[in-house]
Amino acid sequence: MIRQRPGACASPAPDDTVGATVRRLFGRDSLYLLVWGTQLFLAAALTPVVTRVLGTAEFGEVTAAIAVMQVLFAVAGFGLQTGIQRYYALRGPGDAARLLTLSVVLAALVTVVADRTGDVWSRWLGLSGYSGTVRLAVWWAGASAVTYCALGLLRSQDRLLLFSAAGLAQSVLAEVASLVMVLALRPTPPMFLLGRLLGQLLALAVALVGARPRWLAPRHWGLALSALGYSLPLVPAELSTFVLNTADRLIVGGEMGLTAVARYQIAYNVGGVPLLLIHVLNVAWMPRIFALDGAAHQAAVLAASRDALYRLLEPVLVGLALGLPVLLRIWAPARYQPDDLLPVAGVVLISVVPFGAGLAVTRGLLVTGHTGAVAGATVVGAVANVACNLALVPRFGLVGSAASTFASFLVLHTVLRLRARKTAPLPGPGAVRLLRVSLAAAAALALCAAPTGPEALVVRMILAVGTLAWFVRLVRRLSDPQVARAGHE
C-alpha cells in the first residue's frame, strides 16, 4: 500500500471512482500542461523572428547543434526524472531529493567527459569541428538534464509556482535571451546557443533552490543502485526517442542539404505541437499514476485517460489542420516556401494519434516497473524510423520523412502493446472511438490539400474558432463529475 505523502499526488481513497481520478488528471494536473503550453506558445512566437534574422544555413546549423544537445541530454539524465517521481511515491520526498543529488553528479560527469572528448566525436559525427556552437550545446544539455530531474521532483511535490518559474526561465526567457544575442551582438548560431544556455542556467538555479537536493551518503548507495536499475533502461529508450524524432533531419540533410533540414524543422515544429503537448501532459500525469493503488484501478485509469485524449484529439486535429497555412506563413519567411510545407506538417500532425496511444501503454509499463520493455520497444520504433526514412526520403522528399514519423510511431505502439499484454494489459479503446479519431485524422489530411487562397483562409480561420469551442466544451465535460466516467460520452 502506497502511503500518502505531504504535497504528493495522493492515492485515491477506496471509494474514489475512475472518473474522479480522470477529473484530477484533467483538472489540477492539467495546470502543468497549461503552464508549459503557455511557455511554449510564447517561445514559439519568437521563432518567426529567429528564422528571419538567421540565414537558412545558419538555422540548419542551430538545428544540428540542438540534435547534439538532445542526445547528451538523454545520456546525462540517466532516466532519473521518472525514477525520482516513482521513488517519491514509493519512499517519500527525502529519498527522491537524494536521487536528485545523484542526477547532479552524473550529469556533471557526462558533461565534462563530452566536453573533453569533443574534438573526437564531433569529427566522427561529420561536424565541422568542436566549435563554439557545439560546445555550448554540450553544456546546455548537462544543465537541462539536471533541470529536468528537479522539475520532476517539483511536480511530485505539486509546487506549481516554482515549477512554472523554472519552466519560464528555460523556455521563454531563454528564447528572449537568444533573440537579444543575435540582434544586439551577432546573428550567428553561437550567439543563439549562448542565449539558450544562459536561460537554462537560470532555470537550473531556480529548480535546485526549490527542489532542495539532499546529501547522498554511502549508506544511500542501495537507494542509488535500485533507482538506477529502474531508470537506466530509460536511457536507450530516450536515445531511441531521439532517433525517432531527429533521424529524419540527418537523413534529409544528407539527401537534400541543410536548407531542406531547416524547412523540415519548421514544418515539424508546427505540425508537431500536439506531440509535444501530449508528451508534457504525460510527464505531468506520472506522479498521480505512480501513486495509484491496485493493478485493476491503474489499468482502468490508464484506459480512461487514453480514451479522453482520443476525444480531445478530434477537434485538435481538425482545428490545427485548418490553421496550418496561416501558422506556416507566420513561422517562416517566403524563402522557406511555407505553402509547400503544408502536406509535410499535416502528416506530422496526424502522427499524434499513434504517439498518444503508445504513451498510454508506456505509462502502464512504467508504473509496473517494466522499463526494459519500454526501451526494447522504442529501439524497434527507432530502427523502423531510420529504415523508412532511408526508403522514402530519396523518392518522396520531405513528405516521405513525415510519413516515416507516422509509420515509426505506429510500429512503436504495436510493439508496446505486444510487450504489455501480460505485464500491463489495457482494455482497447473500442471500435467507435478508433473510428472517430481516424476520421478526424483523415479530415486533417484532406484539409491540408484544400485551397489556401485569401478567401479560403478566412473560412479556415472561422472554422478553426469553431473547433476551439468544441475543444473547450470537451474539456469542461471531462472535468464534470457526471460525465468523466471512463472517457466515454
C-alpha positions in Angstrom: 0.0 0.0 0.0 1.5 3.4 -1.0 1.3 5.9 1.8 0.1 9.4 1.2 2.9 11.9 1.3 2.5 15.6 2.1 2.2 17.6 -1.1 2.2 14.4 -3.2 -0.4 13.3 -5.7 -2.1 11.0 -3.2 -3.5 7.6 -3.8 -7.3 7.7 -4.3 -9.4 6.8 -1.4 -11.1 3.4 -1.6 -14.4 4.9 -2.6 -12.9 7.0 -5.4 -14.1 6.2 -8.9 -12.0 6.0 -12.1 -14.0 9.0 -13.2 -12.9 11.0 -10.2 -9.2 10.2 -10.9 -9.6 11.2 -14.5 -11.1 14.5 -13.4 -7.9 15.1 -11.4 -5.8 14.3 -14.4 -7.7 16.9 -16.5 -8.1 19.2 -13.5 -5.2 20.2 -11.2 -2.7 18.0 -13.1 -3.5 19.7 -16.4 -2.5 23.1 -14.9 1.1 21.9 -15.5 0.2 21.4 -19.2 -1.3 24.9 -19.2 1.9 26.3 -17.8 4.0 24.5 -20.3 1.6 25.3 -23.1 1.7 29.0 -22.4 5.5 28.9 -22.2 5.7 27.0 -25.5 3.4 29.4 -27.2 5.3 32.5 -26.1 8.6 30.9 -27.0 7.3 29.7 -30.4 6.0 33.2 -31.1 9.7 34.3 -31.3 10.5 31.6 -33.9 9.4 33.7 -36.9 11.8 36.4 -35.8 14.7 34.0 -35.4 14.1 32.4 -38.9 14.2 35.9 -40.4 17.4 37.0 -38.5 19.4 33.9 -39.1 20.1 32.7 -42.6 18.7 29.3 -43.7 22.0 27.6 -43.5 22.7 29.2 -40.0 19.3 27.9 -38.8 20.2 24.5 -40.1 23.5 24.7 -38.0 21.4 25.5 -35.0 19.2 22.6 -35.7 22.2 20.3 -35.9 23.6 21.6 -32.5 20.2 21.1 -30.9 20.3 17.4 -32.1 23.7 17.0 -30.3 22.1 18.6 -27.2 19.2 16.2 -27.2 21.5 13.1 -27.4 23.6 14.3 -24.5 20.5 15.4 -22.5 19.2 11.8 -22.7 22.6 10.3 -21.6 23.3 12.9 -18.8 19.8 12.4 -17.3 20.2 8.7 -16.8 16.4 8.4 -16.9 16.3 9.7 -13.3 13.5 12.1 -13.8 11.0 9.3 -14.0 12.9 7.4 -11.3 12.6 10.4 -8.9 8.9 10.6 -9.4 8.4 6.8 -8.8 10.6 6.8 -5.7 8.8 9.9 -4.4 5.5 7.8 -4.4 7.2 4.7 -3.0 9.7 6.0 -0.5 8.9 9.7 0.1 10.4 13.1 -0.6 13.7 12.5 1.3 14.9 9.7 -0.9 13.6 11.5 -4.0 15.8 14.5 -3.1 18.8 12.3 -2.7 18.2 10.9 -6.2 18.2 14.5 -7.4 21.7 14.9 -5.9 22.7 11.7 -7.8 21.4 13.3 -11.0 23.6 16.4 -10.4 26.8 14.3 -10.0 26.1 12.0 -13.0 25.1 14.9 -15.3 28.2 16.9 -14.4 30.4 13.8 -15.1 28.9 13.2 -18.5 29.1 16.9 -19.5 32.8 17.1 -18.6 33.7 13.9 -20.4 31.7 15.0 -23.5 33.5 18.4 -23.5 37.0 16.9 -23.1 36.4 14.5 -25.9 34.5 16.9 -28.2 37.2 17.0 -30.9 37.0 13.3 -31.4 33.2 12.6 -31.5 32.4 15.8 -33.4 34.6 14.7 -36.3 33.1 11.2 -36.1 29.6 12.8 -36.5 30.7 14.7 -39.6 30.5 18.1 -37.9 33.0 20.8 -38.9 34.7 20.6 -35.5 34.1 21.1 -31.8 33.2 24.7 -32.4 31.6 27.2 -30.1 28.1 26.2 -31.2 28.6 22.5 -30.4 30.4 23.2 -27.1 27.5 25.5 -26.0 25.1 22.7 -26.9 27.1 20.3 -24.7 26.8 22.5 -21.6 23.2 23.3 -22.4 22.5 19.5 -22.4 24.1 19.0 -18.9 22.2 21.9 -17.4 18.9 20.7 -19.0 19.3 17.2 -17.7 19.6 18.3 -14.0 16.8 20.9 -14.5 14.5 18.2 -15.9 15.1 16.0 -12.9 14.5 18.8 -10.5 11.3 19.7 -12.3 10.2 16.1 -11.9 10.6 16.4 -8.1 8.8 19.8 -8.0 5.9 18.2 -10.0 5.7 15.3 -7.5 5.6 17.9 -4.7 2.9 19.7 -6.6 4.8 23.0 -6.3 3.2 24.7 -9.3 4.7 28.2 -8.8 8.3 27.1 -8.6 7.7 24.6 -11.5 6.3 27.4 -13.5 9.2 29.8 -12.7 11.9 27.3 -13.8 9.9 26.4 -16.9 9.5 30.0 -17.8 13.3 30.6 -17.5 14.3 27.7 -19.7 11.7 28.4 -22.4 10.6 32.0 -22.8 13.5 33.8 -21.1 15.9 31.5 -22.9 14.3 32.3 -26.3 14.3 36.1 -25.5 18.0 35.9 -24.5 18.8 34.1 -27.7 17.0 36.8 -29.7 18.7 39.6 -27.9 22.1 37.9 -28.6 21.5 37.6 -32.3 20.0 41.1 -32.7 22.3 43.1 -30.4 25.6 41.2 -30.9 25.9 39.0 -34.0 23.3 37.0 -35.9 25.3 33.7 -35.6 24.5 30.2 -34.3 26.9 30.6 -31.3 25.1 33.7 -30.1 21.8 31.9 -30.4 23.0 28.9 -28.4 24.6 31.2 -25.8 21.2 32.8 -25.0 19.6 29.3 -24.6 22.4 28.3 -22.2 22.0 31.4 -20.1 18.3 30.9 -19.8 18.8 27.2 -18.9 21.3 28.1 -16.2 18.8 30.4 -14.6 16.2 27.7 -14.7 18.6 25.3 -13.2 19.3 27.6 -10.3 15.6 28.2 -9.6 14.7 24.5 -9.8 17.5 23.4 -7.5 16.8 26.1 -4.9 13.1 25.0 -4.9 13.7 21.2 -5.0 16.5 21.2 -2.4 18.7 18.2 -3.1 19.7 16.2 -0.1 23.1 14.7 0.8 23.8 11.3 -0.7 25.8 9.4 1.9 27.5 6.0 1.4 24.6 4.4 3.3 22.3 5.5 0.5 24.1 3.6 -2.3 21.5 0.9 -2.1 18.9 3.5 -3.0 21.0 4.8 -5.8 21.6 1.4 -7.3 17.9 0.5 -7.0 16.9 3.7 -8.7 19.5 3.3 -11.5 18.3 -0.3 -12.1 14.8 1.2 -12.8 16.0 4.3 -14.6 18.9 3.2 -16.8 16.8 1.3 -19.3 15.1 4.6 -20.0 18.4 6.0 -21.4 18.3 3.8 -24.5 14.6 4.5 -24.7 15.2 8.2 -24.7 18.0 7.9 -27.2 15.8 5.8 -29.4 13.1 8.5 -29.0 15.7 11.0 -30.1 16.3 8.8 -33.2 12.6 8.7 -33.8 12.4 12.5 -33.6 15.6 13.5 -35.4 17.0 10.8 -37.6 14.8 12.3 -40.3 16.7 15.5 -40.1 20.0 13.8 -40.5 18.8 11.7 -43.5 17.1 14.8 -45.1 20.4 16.7 -44.6 22.4 14.0 -46.3 20.0 13.7 -49.2 18.8 17.3 -49.6 21.1 19.7 -47.7 20.9 22.0 -44.7 18.3 24.2 -46.3 15.9 21.3 -46.6 16.6 20.5 -42.9 15.6 24.0 -41.9 12.4 23.8 -43.9 11.5 20.4 -42.5 12.3 21.7 -39.0 9.7 24.4 -39.4 7.1 22.0 -40.7 7.8 19.5 -37.9 7.7 22.2 -35.2 4.3 23.5 -36.4 2.7 20.1 -37.1 4.3 18.5 -34.0 2.8 20.9 -31.4 0.2 18.2 -30.3 3.1 15.6 -30.0 5.0 18.0 -27.6 1.9 18.9 -25.6 0.9 15.2 -25.1 4.4 14.4 -24.0 4.3 17.2 -21.5 0.9 16.0 -20.2 2.3 12.5 -19.8 5.1 13.9 -17.6 2.6 15.9 -15.6 0.4 12.8 -15.1 3.0 10.3 -14.0 3.2 11.3 -10.2 -0.5 10.6 -9.9 -0.3 7.4 -11.9 2.6 6.2 -9.7 0.5 6.8 -6.6 -2.5 4.7 -7.7 -3.2 1.6 -5.7 -4.1 -1.7 -7.4 -3.4 -3.0 -10.8 -7.1 -3.0 -11.8 -7.5 0.6 -10.8 -4.3 1.6 -12.6 -5.4 -0.1 -15.8 -8.9 1.4 -15.7 -7.4 5.0 -15.2 -4.9 4.5 -17.9 -7.5 3.3 -20.4 -9.9 6.1 -19.4 -7.3 8.8 -19.8 -6.3 7.4 -23.2 -9.9 7.5 -24.4 -10.3 11.0 -23.1 -7.3 12.1 -25.0 -8.7 10.5 -28.2 -11.8 12.6 -27.7 -9.7 15.8 -27.4 -7.7 14.9 -30.4 -10.7 15.1 -32.7 -11.0 19.0 -32.5 -7.2 19.4 -32.2 -6.5 17.5 -35.5 -9.2 19.3 -37.4 -8.5 22.8 -35.9 -4.8 22.7 -36.4 -5.2 21.4 -40.0 -7.4 24.4 -40.7 -4.9 26.8 -39.3 -1.7 25.2 -40.7 -1.4 27.5 -43.8 -1.5 30.6 -41.6 0.8 29.2 -39.0 3.4 28.1 -41.5 3.4 31.6 -43.2 3.8 33.2 -39.8 6.5 30.9 -38.6 8.7 31.1 -41.7 9.5 33.7 -44.3 8.8 33.2 -48.0 12.2 31.7 -48.8 11.1 28.6 -46.8 8.2 28.1 -49.3 5.7 27.6 -46.4 2.8 26.6 -48.6 4.8 23.7 -50.0 5.3 22.5 -46.4 1.6 22.1 -45.8 1.4 18.3 -46.6 4.6 17.7 -44.5 3.1 19.4 -41.4 -0.2 17.6 -42.0 1.4 14.2 -41.9 3.4 15.1 -38.8 0.2 16.4 -37.2 -1.7 13.1 -37.5 1.2 11.2 -36.1 -0.1 12.3 -32.7 -2.7 9.5 -32.9 -0.3 6.5 -32.7 2.1 8.6 -30.5 -0.6 9.2 -27.9 -1.7 5.6 -27.9 1.8 4.5 -27.4 2.2 6.8 -24.4 -0.8 5.2 -22.7 0.8 1.8 -22.9 4.1 3.3 -21.8 2.6 4.7 -18.7 1.3 1.2 -17.7 4.8 -0.3 -18.2 6.5 2.4 -16.2 4.2 2.1 -13.3 4.7 -1.6 -13.1 8.5 -1.3 -13.3 9.0 -2.7 -16.8 11.3 0.0 -18.1 13.3 -2.6 -20.1 10.2 -3.3 -22.2 9.8 0.4 -22.9 13.4 0.5 -24.0 13.2 -2.5 -26.3 10.0 -1.3 -28.0 11.5 2.2 -28.5 14.6 0.8 -30.1 12.4 -1.1 -32.6 10.5 2.1 -33.4 13.7 4.0 -33.9 15.1 1.3 -36.3 11.8 1.5 -38.2 12.1 5.3 -38.4 15.6 5.1 -39.9 14.6 2.3 -42.4 11.5 4.2 -43.5 13.4 7.5 -44.0 16.2 5.8 -46.0 13.5 4.2 -48.2 11.1 7.2 -48.6 13.2 10.4 -48.4 15.1 9.8 -51.7 11.8 9.2 -53.5 9.3 11.5 -51.8 11.5 14.1 -50.1 10.1 15.9 -47.0 6.7 14.2 -47.2 8.4 10.8 -47.2 10.2 11.8 -44.0 7.0 12.9 -42.4 5.3 9.7 -43.4 8.2 7.8 -41.7 7.4 9.6 -38.5 3.8 8.4 -38.6 4.9 4.8 -39.5 7.5 4.6 -36.8 5.1 5.7 -34.1 2.6 3.1 -35.3 5.3 0.4 -35.1 6.2 1.6 -31.6 2.6 1.5 -30.4 2.2 -2.0 -31.8 5.3 -3.4 -30.2 4.5 -1.7 -26.8 1.0 -3.4 -26.8 2.6 -6.8 -27.5 5.1 -6.3 -24.7 2.3 -5.1 -22.3 -0.2 -7.9 -22.9 1.0 -9.9 -19.9 2.7 -7.3 -17.7 0.5 -4.2 -18.0 -2.6 -5.1 -20.1 -5.0 -2.3 -21.1 -8.6 -2.7 -22.5 -8.9 -1.4 -26.0 -10.5 1.9 -26.9 -13.3 0.4 -28.8 -14.2 0.4 -32.5 -16.3 3.6 -32.3 -13.6 5.6 -30.6 -10.9 4.4 -33.1 -13.2 5.2 -36.0 -13.9 8.8 -34.8 -10.2 9.7 -34.2 -9.3 8.0 -37.6 -12.0 10.1 -39.3 -10.6 13.2 -37.7 -7.1 12.3 -38.9 -8.4 11.7 -42.4 -10.2 15.1 -42.3 -7.0 16.8 -41.2 -5.1 15.4 -44.3 -7.9 16.4 -46.6 -7.8 19.9 -45.2 -4.1 20.1 -46.0 -5.0 19.6 -49.6 -7.8 22.2 -49.5 -7.4 25.7 -51.1 -5.3 28.3 -49.3 -6.3 31.5 -51.1 -7.3 34.7 -49.3 -11.0 33.8 -49.1 -10.3 30.2 -48.2 -8.0 31.4 -45.3 -10.8 33.4 -43.9 -13.2 30.4 -44.0 -10.5 28.3 -42.4 -10.0 30.7 -39.5 -13.7 30.9 -38.8 -14.0 27.1 -38.7 -10.9 26.9 -36.6 -12.5 29.1 -34.0 -15.4 26.6 -34.0 -13.1 23.7 -33.3 -11.6 25.7 -30.4 -15.1 26.0 -28.9 -15.6 22.2 -29.5 -12.3 21.5 -27.6 -13.2 23.7 -24.7 -16.6 22.0 -24.4 -15.0 18.6 -24.3 -12.5 19.7 -21.6 -15.4 21.1 -19.5 -17.2 17.8 -19.8 -14.2 15.8 -18.8 -14.0 17.9 -15.7 -17.7 17.4 -14.9 -18.3 14.7 -12.2 -21.4 13.4 -14.2 -19.6 12.7 -17.4 -16.0 11.9 -16.6 -16.7 8.2 -16.1 -14.2 6.4 -18.2 -13.5 8.7 -21.1 -16.9 7.7 -22.7 -19.7 10.1 -23.7 
